[in-house]
């Protein structure tokens, strides 16, 4: 996995932490919501991960006229022999890029719910298992709201992480310009896979070997419960959020070459794992508060286990 991270860092500049968190989510068996303004490389990040991981990759451009069947698939009736054929949609892949997911309506967004949670798809009453691993990377633009449909809380809760991509630093931006090829000479680089789906599945199974002390279970539970006590939070983190923090911290530790979780692992993954699961009160939003601020304050108010 570290070789995968290093290879991605050679192609995506200024996003080291987000790259590592993206691979952490893959290892933890979760999904990721990427948020950032256009031009920061969200699509390239997902495509690079897919090619280097060796699995199948599909991209769906979400638009207002996209229908659920365009994602999951449909059943076609053949009049000649009075038979039915199931056509599987692009969701049957290892890495799925749901590009600009908030441009489609709630009905289409909901087509991903069963797949993301249960790793299966139901088409006309028949259930089909998805490939393993199955990893969804969804993107959305945080500054353009016209013609968009905000993801409901139930949909957001299916994502292990929400990663916010910011502008790269000066050095990284200069490197991006240096590596740019003119349009006329541009050819898409073909990447050689570093991993295989089978290897990723094997690494995911190793999460069960990562040790978590009893005090850290209590630490995670205290963090989750504390978010519900804040007067600035209308909807706090759910038990599923606690599981997300647990699995992400185990995956982060494994990437770091350890078989045990530390409090620092938990504190590092808490923000991307919780920021999209907290619903702030209108008053808190008017005052300029964000879920990141509340998470940071919550972490600072809880004694760290020794």
Secondary structure, DSSP 8 states (H G I E B T S, - for coil): -HHHHHHHHTTS-S-HHHHHHHHHHHHHT--EEEE--TTSSHHHHHHHHHHHHTS-EEEEE--TT--THHHHEEEEEETTTTEEEEEE-TTSSSEEEEETGGGS-HHHHGGGHHHHHHSEEEETTEEEE--SS-EEEEEE-SS--TT-----HHHHTT-SEEEE-----HHHHHHHHHH---GGG--------S--HHHHHHHHHGGGGSB--HHHHHHHHHHHHHHHH-TTEEE---HHHHHHHHHHHHHHHHHTT-SB--HHHHHHHHHHHHTTT-EE-HHHHHTT--HHHHHHHHHHHS----
